[in-house]
Amino acid sequence: MNAPAPRVAVVVIGYDDAAHVTDAVRSALAQGPAVREVVAVDDCSADGSAALLARLAAAEPRLRVVRLPANSGGCGTPRNAGLDAVTSPYVMFLDSDDVLPPGAVDALLGAADEADAEVASGLCVRRELPSGREVPWEAELYAARAVITRPALRPRLVHDTLCVNKLYRTAFLRAHGIRFPEGRFRYEDFVFTARVLAAAPRIALVPDRVYVWHVRRSAERLSISLDRADVGNWRARLRACRQVDEILLGAGHKELARAARAKFLDHELRMYVRELGLRDPRHQRAWWDLTRAHLAGYDAADWARNPTAPGRLIGRVVLASPEPRDLPRLRELAARPARLRPPYARAADGTPVWSDDLPRITLEPLLTRPVRLLPLAVDAEVRPRARGARRRLLLRLRLHELYGRVARAGPRTVEVRWRRREDERTVPCRTAHLAPAGGGTWSAETAVDLAALAALGAGTWDLRLRVCFDDGASREVTAHAPTGAGGLRRRAVPSARHGVVLVQAYATHSGALALRVAPGVRGVRAVAGARLRRLLH
C-alpha cells in the first residue's frame, strides 16, 4: 500500500505551556507522511516555550514556528495566524496541552477523500489527568461512519462545538472567509464551528478516536471550559451562543439555529446550574440576570417541544422569577439523569405545577410521559449497621411518588450498582425490594459491599440505580444525598484484609450520593493528600 501524499497541516497553538507543547507537536509529527507541515504558533510565551519549539524545528524540517509579537489573550488569534501560514490542502487544529492519537490524520483524510467532503470529523475523548479516565465527547454523533451532504440534515452537529477533532479543506475555509474571533474572545470555537456549518459543507463522520483532550482540573491555570467560578465565564459563553444564533439565522439555517438554542438549554444551562449553589449570592444574582436576558430572546417554539425536559423547565423557572430561587431543586433537575424533587404542587384544577407560587409553569406532560423517562427522585443515605456489625455499612433508599405515576406503575425492586469513576468498573449488582413507607414513598435497604469496593484500591464510587416496575418498565436514576450525606462524612471501618478502610460519603455538584473509598494506610494517606491539594487549589 502506497503511503498517503503529504497534504495535511496541523496548527498547534500554545501560551506558556512549555511542559506540554512539545508533546503536542510530536504527536502531530508522528501522524506520518500524510502530515506535510506542522505550524506551531507561540502566543508570545514567557516560559521558554518558543526556545523549545525552535530547537525542535531545527531537527524537523516539517515544523515551522510562528511567534506572535504580543499575547493575544485568547485562542482565536494564534489559530488564525496558523491558518494564514499553512500551505497544505487540508488543515487541523491542536492545542498545546492535548495530543493527536496515532492514526488520527489518516482516518480523517481517508474519510474526506472517500466522501469528497470539505470537513471530516471524528471522536474526541476527554482524558482526566492524572487518573487517565476517558469520556467520549458526543459519542452518539460518532457511533458510525456517515456522510452528511448538508448540515441541516443532521441538526445534532451543533452539539459538537469543538474545532480540534476535525479536518478542514483549506480552500473551503478561505473561500468562505471562515476564521476565529480575534483577541480575548472565549469560546471562539463555538463561533468558528457555526461559521463552518453556515457555509453548508459536505461532512464525513468517522467513529475513530482522532483527538485526546486532556483535562487537568488541578492545574494552576485552568482551561477556559473548566474555569467557571467567575461570572465573566458565563457572560462570555452567552456572548458566543448569541453569535452562533446570529450566524446560523443569517445564513438561513433556522432549524440549525433552533437546535443550537435547544442545545444551550440541555447542555450549557444544566452544567452551570449544577454549580450555581457553590457561588456567592452576588454571583448567583448576576448569573440569574444574565440568563434571563439571554432566554428572553427565545420564541414560543423554543419552549413548546417537550416543555418539561430538564433544561427547558429550568429555563422557564429562571424566566418566571426576577430573583434566584429554588437553587437546590434546580440543581437536582440539572443532574443526569434528572431528578425532580418535592414539593409536588398542583394548581387549583389539579394540574401538576412547579410550585404553588409559580402555577403557570405546568408539569402536566409528566402525567403521560413513559415511566422510563420520568425524573424520579430517590434519596439515599449510607449509615453504619447497628451494634454487632460494625464492619458493615447500610445503603438506605427512599423513592418519592410523582403525581401518582409511581404508584400506578407499581415499583417492585431497585437494582443497586456502584461504578468506579476512575475506570468505569462496577461491582456486582445487588437487588433490593421496594416496600411502601407511607407519605407517598417506598423504601429499600441493602448492604454496601465495602470489601468489593476496597479490593479495587482507592477511588471514588458513584451510585447508579435502576427502579423496576410491575409491568417490566424500568428507570435508571441517581440518588439525592441528604445534607451531611446521610450522617457519614468520614469513617474508618475495620477490615481483615486491609486493616482499615476509610469511607467518605458526599454529595456531588449535582447533589448525587457518591463514596470515596481508601483501603489501608497508603490509601488513607493518598486521600488525605488529594484533599489537601484540592483545598490549596
C-alpha positions in Angstrom: 0.0 0.0 0.0 1.4 3.4 -1.0 2.0 6.0 1.7 -0.6 8.9 1.6 0.6 12.0 -0.1 1.6 14.8 2.3 -1.5 17.0 2.2 -2.3 18.0 5.8 -1.1 20.9 8.0 -1.6 20.7 11.8 -1.7 24.1 13.6 -0.5 23.8 17.2 -1.2 26.8 19.4 0.3 27.5 22.9 0.9 30.0 25.5 3.2 29.5 28.5 2.9 25.7 28.2 6.5 24.6 28.0 5.6 21.5 30.0 3.3 20.1 27.2 3.7 21.9 23.9 6.5 19.6 22.6 4.4 16.5 23.3 1.6 18.0 21.3 3.9 18.9 18.4 5.5 15.4 18.4 2.0 13.8 18.3 1.3 15.7 15.2 4.6 14.9 13.5 4.1 11.2 14.5 1.0 11.0 12.3 3.2 10.0 9.4 3.7 11.1 5.8 0.2 12.5 5.4 1.3 15.5 7.5 3.1 17.9 5.2 3.7 20.6 7.8 3.2 21.4 11.5 2.8 25.1 12.2 3.4 25.9 15.9 2.1 29.3 16.9 3.5 30.6 20.1 1.3 33.3 21.6 4.3 35.4 23.0 5.1 32.9 25.8 7.4 33.9 28.6 8.3 30.5 29.9 10.7 29.3 27.3 8.2 27.6 25.0 9.5 29.4 21.9 13.0 28.2 22.5 11.9 24.6 22.9 9.9 24.9 19.7 12.9 26.4 17.9 15.2 23.6 18.9 12.6 21.0 17.8 12.2 22.8 14.5 16.0 22.8 13.9 15.8 19.0 13.7 12.5 18.6 12.0 12.0 20.2 8.5 8.2 19.8 8.6 7.9 22.0 11.7 7.7 25.8 11.4 7.4 28.2 14.3 5.4 31.4 14.3 5.8 33.7 17.3 3.3 36.4 17.9 4.8 39.8 18.9 2.2 40.2 21.8 0.0 37.9 23.7 -3.5 37.9 22.1 -5.3 36.8 25.3 -7.2 34.1 23.5 -7.1 31.1 21.1 -8.6 32.7 18.0 -5.7 35.0 17.0 -3.0 32.3 17.1 -5.2 29.8 15.2 -5.9 32.5 12.6 -2.1 33.1 12.3 -1.5 29.4 11.8 -4.3 29.2 9.2 -2.7 32.1 7.3 0.7 30.3 7.4 -0.3 26.9 6.1 0.3 25.8 2.5 -1.4 22.4 2.6 -4.8 21.4 1.1 -6.1 20.3 4.5 -5.7 21.8 8.0 -6.3 20.6 11.6 -6.0 22.4 14.9 -4.3 21.1 18.1 -4.0 22.8 21.5 -0.6 22.6 23.2 -1.8 20.6 26.2 -3.6 17.9 24.1 -2.4 15.2 21.6 -3.4 13.5 18.4 -3.7 9.8 18.9 -1.9 7.5 16.3 -3.8 7.3 13.0 -6.0 10.3 13.6 -4.9 12.2 10.4 -5.1 9.1 8.2 -8.6 8.3 9.4 -9.9 11.8 8.7 -8.1 12.3 5.4 -9.3 8.9 4.2 -12.9 9.8 5.1 -12.6 13.2 3.4 -11.2 11.7 0.2 -13.8 8.9 0.1 -16.7 11.3 0.6 -15.3 14.2 -1.2 -16.0 16.2 1.9 -14.9 19.7 2.9 -14.9 18.6 6.5 -14.1 15.3 8.2 -14.8 14.9 11.9 -14.1 12.1 14.4 -14.4 11.2 18.0 -12.7 13.3 20.7 -12.1 11.8 24.1 -11.7 13.8 27.3 -8.9 12.2 29.3 -9.0 13.1 33.0 -5.5 13.5 34.4 -3.8 12.1 36.3 -6.4 9.2 36.6 -6.4 8.6 32.8 -10.2 8.1 32.8 -11.6 8.8 29.3 -15.0 10.1 28.5 -16.1 10.3 24.8 -17.3 13.7 23.6 -20.6 13.5 21.7 -20.3 9.7 21.3 -23.8 9.5 19.8 -22.8 11.6 16.8 -19.8 9.4 16.1 -21.4 6.0 16.6 -20.9 5.0 12.9 -19.5 6.3 9.7 -21.7 8.7 7.9 -21.7 11.3 5.1 -23.8 14.4 5.7 -24.5 16.2 2.4 -25.5 19.3 4.3 -25.6 20.1 8.0 -29.3 20.8 8.1 -29.9 17.1 7.6 -28.1 16.3 10.9 -29.1 19.1 13.5 -27.2 17.2 16.2 -24.0 18.6 14.6 -24.5 21.8 16.5 -23.7 19.9 19.7 -20.1 19.3 18.7 -18.7 22.8 19.0 -15.0 21.6 19.0 -12.8 22.7 16.2 -9.9 20.3 17.0 -11.4 16.9 16.2 -11.9 17.9 12.5 -10.0 18.1 9.3 -10.9 21.1 7.0 -10.3 21.7 3.4 -8.1 24.8 3.5 -9.6 26.2 0.3 -13.1 25.8 1.7 -12.2 27.9 4.8 -10.6 30.6 2.7 -13.3 30.8 0.1 -15.9 31.4 2.7 -13.7 33.7 4.9 -14.1 31.4 7.9 -11.9 32.5 10.7 -11.9 32.5 14.5 -12.9 35.6 16.5 -9.7 37.6 17.4 -8.3 38.6 20.7 -9.7 37.9 24.1 -12.8 36.0 22.9 -13.7 32.9 25.0 -15.4 30.0 23.3 -14.1 31.1 19.9 -14.6 27.5 18.7 -18.4 27.9 19.1 -18.3 30.8 16.6 -15.9 29.1 14.2 -18.0 25.9 14.1 -21.1 27.9 13.5 -19.4 29.7 10.5 -18.4 26.3 9.2 -21.9 24.9 9.4 -23.4 28.1 7.9 -21.3 27.5 4.8 -23.1 24.2 4.3 -20.1 21.8 3.8 -20.3 18.2 2.9 -19.2 16.4 6.2 -17.8 13.0 6.7 -18.1 11.5 10.2 -15.9 8.6 11.5 -16.1 6.7 14.8 -12.2 6.7 15.1 -10.6 8.4 18.0 -8.9 11.5 16.4 -8.3 13.8 19.4 -7.4 13.4 23.1 -8.5 16.4 25.2 -6.5 16.5 28.4 -8.5 17.6 31.4 -6.2 18.9 34.2 -8.5 20.0 37.0 -5.6 20.6 39.4 -3.7 22.8 37.0 -2.6 26.2 38.3 -4.2 27.8 35.2 -7.5 26.1 34.4 -8.7 25.8 30.8 -11.5 28.1 29.7 -14.0 25.3 29.9 -13.1 24.5 33.5 -12.6 28.0 34.8 -16.3 28.7 35.6 -16.0 30.2 39.0 -16.1 33.8 37.7 -19.4 35.0 36.3 -17.4 36.5 33.4 -17.1 33.0 32.1 -20.8 32.7 31.8 -21.1 36.1 30.2 -18.5 35.1 27.6 -20.4 31.8 26.9 -23.7 33.7 26.4 -21.9 36.1 24.0 -20.6 33.2 22.0 -24.0 31.4 21.9 -25.7 34.6 20.7 -23.2 34.9 17.9 -23.9 31.3 16.9 -27.6 32.0 16.7 -27.0 35.2 14.6 -24.6 33.3 12.2 -26.9 30.4 11.6 -30.0 32.6 11.2 -28.1 35.0 9.0 -27.3 32.1 6.7 -30.9 30.9 6.6 -30.4 27.8 8.7 -33.4 28.3 11.0 -33.6 24.7 12.2 -29.9 24.6 13.0 -30.3 27.8 15.0 -33.2 26.3 16.9 -31.2 23.1 17.5 -28.3 25.3 18.9 -30.7 27.1 21.2 -32.1 23.7 22.4 -28.5 22.5 23.0 -27.9 25.6 25.2 -30.8 24.6 27.4 -29.8 21.0 27.6 -26.1 21.4 28.0 -24.8 24.9 29.0 -27.7 25.8 31.3 -27.8 22.4 33.1 -24.0 22.4 33.5 -23.8 25.8 35.1 -27.0 25.3 37.3 -25.4 22.3 38.8 -22.6 24.5 40.2 -24.7 27.7 40.9 -25.3 26.7 44.5 -21.5 26.8 45.1 -21.3 30.5 44.2 -21.9 33.5 46.5 -25.2 35.4 46.4 -23.7 38.2 44.3 -22.5 35.8 41.6 -25.9 34.0 41.7 -27.8 37.2 41.1 -25.5 38.3 38.3 -25.8 34.9 36.7 -29.6 34.9 37.0 -29.9 38.3 35.4 -27.6 37.4 32.5 -29.5 34.2 31.9 -33.0 35.8 32.0 -31.8 38.4 29.4 -30.4 35.7 27.2 -33.5 33.5 27.4 -35.8 36.4 26.7 -34.7 36.1 23.1 -36.2 32.6 22.8 -39.6 32.3 21.0 -42.6 30.2 21.8 -41.5 27.3 19.5 -38.2 27.0 21.5 -40.3 26.1 24.6 -43.1 24.2 23.0 -41.4 21.0 22.3 -41.1 18.8 25.3 -41.7 21.6 27.8 -40.9 19.5 30.9 -37.5 18.5 29.6 -35.0 19.4 32.3 -33.2 22.2 30.5 -36.5 23.8 29.3 -38.1 23.5 32.7 -35.0 25.2 34.4 -35.1 27.9 31.8 -38.8 28.5 32.4 -38.3 28.9 36.1 -35.4 31.4 35.6 -37.6 33.4 33.2 -40.5 33.4 35.6 -38.7 34.7 38.6 -36.7 38.0 38.7 -34.8 36.7 41.7 -32.7 33.5 42.1 -34.9 30.8 43.6 -35.2 27.0 44.2 -31.4 26.5 43.5 -31.2 23.1 45.3 -34.2 21.8 43.4 -32.9 23.2 40.1 -29.5 21.6 40.8 -31.2 18.2 41.1 -33.2 18.8 37.9 -30.0 19.6 36.1 -28.4 16.2 37.1 -28.1 13.4 34.5 -30.4 11.7 34.7 -32.7 14.5 36.1 -34.3 14.2 39.5 -37.4 16.3 40.2 -37.6 16.6 44.0 -40.5 17.6 46.2 -42.7 19.6 46.7 -45.1 18.3 44.0 -47.6 21.1 43.8 -50.9 21.3 41.9 -52.9 24.2 40.6 -56.5 24.8 41.7 -57.8 22.5 39.0 -55.4 19.7 40.0 -52.8 20.2 37.2 -49.2 19.5 38.3 -47.2 22.7 38.5 -43.7 23.7 39.6 -44.8 25.3 42.9 -47.7 27.0 44.5 -46.4 30.5 43.7 -45.4 29.6 40.1 -48.6 27.8 38.9 -48.1 29.0 35.3 -45.2 26.6 34.9 -47.1 23.4 34.2 -45.8 19.9 34.7 -48.8 18.3 33.0 -46.8 16.4 30.4 -45.4 14.3 33.2 -48.8 12.7 33.5 -48.4 11.0 30.1 -44.6 10.6 29.8 -43.4 7.0 29.8 -42.2 5.8 33.2 -38.7 5.1 31.8 -38.3 8.8 31.1 -39.7 10.3 34.4 -37.4 12.4 36.5 -37.8 10.2 39.5 -36.4 11.3 42.9 -34.7 8.8 45.2 -33.0 9.8 48.5 -30.0 7.7 49.6 -28.0 7.6 52.8 -25.2 5.4 54.0 -25.1 4.5 57.7 -23.2 2.0 59.8 -25.2 -1.0 60.8 -26.4 -1.5 64.4 -24.0 -2.6 67.0 -22.5 -6.0 66.5 -22.0 -5.4 62.8 -19.5 -2.5 62.8 -17.8 -3.6 59.7 -20.9 -3.4 57.5 -22.5 -0.3 56.0 -26.1 0.0 55.0 -27.5 1.9 52.0 -31.0 3.2 52.7 -33.1 4.3 49.7 -36.4 6.2 49.5 -38.3 6.6 46.3 -40.8 9.5 46.0 -44.2 9.5 44.4 -44.6 11.7 41.3 -48.2 12.8 40.8 -49.5 9.3 41.1 -47.3 7.9 38.3 -45.1 5.8 40.6 -48.0 4.1 42.4 -49.8 3.3 39.1 -46.6 1.7 37.7 -46.1 -0.4 40.8 -42.5 -0.1 42.0 -41.1 -3.5 42.7 -37.4 -3.6 43.1 -34.3 -1.4 42.9 -31.0 -2.6 41.4 -28.0 -1.1 43.1 -24.7 -0.7 41.3 -21.5 1.2 42.4 -19.4 2.5 39.5 -15.8 3.4 40.0 -15.2 6.9 38.5 -11.6 6.4 37.6 -12.1 3.5 35.2 -15.8 2.8 35.0 -15.5 -0.6 36.7 -18.5 -1.8 38.7 -19.1 -4.2 41.5 -21.7 -7.0 41.2 -25.3 -5.6 41.2 -27.5 -6.0 44.3 -31.3 -6.0 44.1 -33.5 -4.8 47.0 -37.2 -4.9 47.4 -39.1 -1.7 47.5 -41.8 -1.5 50.2 -44.4 1.2 50.8 -43.1 3.5 53.5 -46.0 6.0 53.9 -46.3 9.6 52.8 -46.1 8.7 49.1 -42.7 7.0 49.4 -41.2 3.5 49.0 -38.1 2.3 50.8 -35.4 -0.3 50.3 -32.3 -1.3 52.2 -29.1 -3.2 51.2 -25.6 -3.6 52.5 -22.7 -1.8 50.9 -20.2 -4.4 49.8 -17.2 -2.4 51.1 -14.9 -5.4 50.6 -15.6 -5.4 46.9 -15.1 -1.6 46.6 -11.8 -1.7 48.6 -10.5 -4.6 46.6 -10.0 -2.3 43.6 -8.0 0.2 45.6 -8.6 3.9 46.4 -11.2 5.5 44.3 -14.5 7.4 44.0 -17.7 5.4 43.5 -20.8 6.8 42.0 -24.2 5.2 42.9 -26.3 4.1 40.0 -29.9 2.7 40.5 -32.5 1.0 38.3 -36.0 1.2 39.6 -38.1 -1.7 38.2 -41.9 -1.8 38.0 -44.6 -4.4 37.8 -45.2 -4.0 34.1 -41.5 -4.7 33.3 -40.6 -1.0 32.8 -37.6 0.4 34.5 -35.9 3.8 35.0 -32.2 4.4 35.6 -31.6 7.1 38.2 -29.0 8.5 40.6 -29.9 9.3 44.2 -30.0 12.5 46.1 -27.6 12.8 49.0 -29.2 14.4 52.1 -27.4 17.1 54.0 -24.3 15.5 55.6 -24.5 12.6 53.1 -26.7 10.5 55.4 -24.7 11.2 58.5 -21.5 9.5 57.3 -19.0 12.2 56.4 -15.9 10.2 57.1 -15.5 6.8 58.8 -12.7 4.3 59.4 -14.1 0.8 59.0 -12.0 -2.2 60.3 -11.0 -4.6 57.6 -9.5 -8.1 57.9 -7.7 -7.7 54.5 -6.6 -4.0 54.6 -6.5 -3.3 58.4 -8.7 -0.2 57.9 -10.8 1.2 55.1 -11.6 4.9 55.1 -15.1 5.7 53.7 -16.4 9.2 53.0 -19.9 9.7 51.7 -20.5 13.0 50.0 -22.8 14.9 47.6 -21.5 15.6 44.1 -22.1 19.0 42.4 -25.4 17.7 41.1 -26.4 16.6 44.6 -25.9 12.8 44.0 -24.6 10.4 46.5 -21.0 9.1 46.0 -18.4 7.4 48.1 -14.7 7.9 48.4 -13.0 4.7 49.5 -9.4 4.3 50.6 -8.1 0.9 51.8 -5.1 0.6 54.0 -2.7 3.2 55.4 -1.4 4.0 51.9 -4.9 4.7 50.6 -5.8 6.8 53.6 -2.6 8.9 53.0 -3.5 9.3 49.3 -7.0 10.5 50.0 -5.7 13.0 52.6 -3.1 14.3 50.2 -5.7 14.7 47.4 -8.0 16.5 49.8 -5.2 18.9 50.8 -4.3 19.6 47.2 -8.0 20.4 46.4 -8.2 22.8 49.3 -5.0 24.6 48.4 -6.1 24.8 44.7 
